[in-house]
Each structure stands twice: as C-alpha cells, then as structure tokens.
Amino acid sequence: MSKIVLITGTSKGIGRYLAEYYLAKNFRVIGCSRSNCTLVHENYDHIYGDVANEKDVKKTLKFIRTKYGKLDVLINNAGTASMNHFLLTPTETVEKLFRVNYLGTFLYSRESAKLMKKNKFGRIINFTTVASPLSLEGEAIYSSIKAGVEKLTSVLSKELGEFGITVNSIGPTPIKTSLMRTVPADKVKALLNMQVFKRYGDFKDISNVIDFFMSQESNFITGQKLFLGGIS
Amino acid sequence: MKEKIQEIVFNCTKEFFENSDYELNTSINNKFRLIGDSSPLDSMGLVSLIVEIEEAINDDFDVELVLASEKAMSARTSPFINLEKLILFIEEELNLISS
C-alpha cells in the first residue's frame, strides 16, 4: 500500500504545496483545515475541522484508521503567526497562537501516534521557526510557542521511540506565504540578513527536509530540529 | 451498557496480553490490577492497554472519548487502579456523553 501522509493546514501555503507534492509521488494524502480547500485528487481526502479541537482531531484519525488502517507520516504544518510588541499583545492573540501552533501539534501527534504504534512505524514532523533561535523582537509569543513545539518534539521522540516512531522538527526561514503578509518589508529584510544565505526560502527547501525526515532510512534520526538558511 | 463495556474491556485486555510480551500471571476479572506491584504491566504497558481500550470503546459506541482526561488524572481514586474502576469510569463518561 502507498504511504499514508496526514498534513494539517492544507488549504493554502506550505500545507497545500506539501499535499500536492506528495500526491505527485503517489502517496495517499489526508489534509485538514477549517477554511475551504479546493484541492481535488483521487488520492486526496480532506477533513474539515479545527486542529485545536480534540473531537475534530479524533474524528480525522478515526477516518484514517477506518479507511486505510494505518498512518505513516504526520506533518504538523498548520500554524499562525502574529507580530506585536510584547506590551501591545492582546491576550486573545496569545490564546489563538497557542491553540493553533501548540495544542494542534499536541493533539494531532497524540492521536496519530496511537495509530502509528500499531504498525511499529511512524514519522512525526513538526514545524518550528527561525524566530525561535533568533529570539526576534515582535515575535515573543510566536517564537516562545514554537520553542515549546521544539521541546515537545524532543520529549516525544523519547517517549515514542520504542514504538518505531521518530519525531523531528523543521524551522523554515521566511517564505512568501500569507503568514508573511503582515510582516513589514524592512523586518523581513533584516531577518534575511541574519541568514547565511540571504534569500527567501522556497517550498522545495521544506519538502527536501521532510523527505529526509520521513524516509525509511531515517530510522536513526529523531528528536532533531533543523533550521533552514544557515540559522542555528 | 455496563455488561457491554465489561466485555470490551476484558476482550481488549486479553488480546493485549496475547499480542505482547507481557506475562499474564492472573486471570482477567474486575479485580485485575492495572497499576501497582501486583499488576503485570509496567508504565508503558499500561499506556498501550489504555490506548487499545479507548479505541475499542470509541469504535463500539461511536464516540470520541479520551480516557486519560483531566478528570481521570485528578480523581481521588484513579480509574486506572483496576479493571472494575476503569469500567465504572467509562460507564460514567458514556452516560455524560449521552445525557
């Protein structure tokens, strides 16, 4: 049977790209989002729901278990960002960022691992950000929540290792997606200048790392975080 | 409903021991210990068994119950002490969902 890949946040941006990328590799892809998704493909299933809603997440995994009986790869892509000075950050923003970026990753990882462990194989790939190691001003909440995702990745790798599940994270640089739309141009330029390679990231830079993490041969690689662009 | 839950829990436990390396040194009944020195399970065994039971209950009753809930974890008497407590806890949770 083809590899079964679950990707959160496939309605647009990186998630949409990854869904199309893995469909082109003849994988079975299950995507999810709250907003409308126009992707149609014979090997693609889309589940509407909130990544931070436990019932929605359990329903998605039940669908996968019933239809495919296994899950090989989870890509916790769904995320949202917000730039504010700390003193002007609304509480609602903190809660929203936490729910989508952290709670969504937690819930999908937990429920996916329950299915993966049956097969003694699984790859969980989380998304962090270069804003975390760079401690960027204006990104106090986003970067600290993503730092939490990094720590979650590290601990999960230890707890899930005995089930044959690896857990790693990727930290992209700025990429031209809707997530970057609200970031002022001078801030983006300053950020790009901190990189070894001073350019926007491409979608291909991300799928390259995910290909590496999800390959069968990467069964000795877990608990790692890999930042793009030369950030460390 | 209690009989059905009991049947699911007992069957899951039996299958779990048949398909794992854990040694079943006692019979599967209401007093079967899940934690403590007299349990044949270690912590990872308990985790795996709870996951199996949760899945079976959710499939059979078509619900999205999470057994390791805050309520379960903070209960004065843990529902994971033995199968009797676990069955009782599941029954209470299913009654809450249906009410």
Interface residues (C-beta under 8 A of the other chain):
Chain A: E54 K55 K58 K59 K62 R65 K114 K117 E162
Chain B: M44 S48 V51 E54 E55 N58 D59 E64 V66
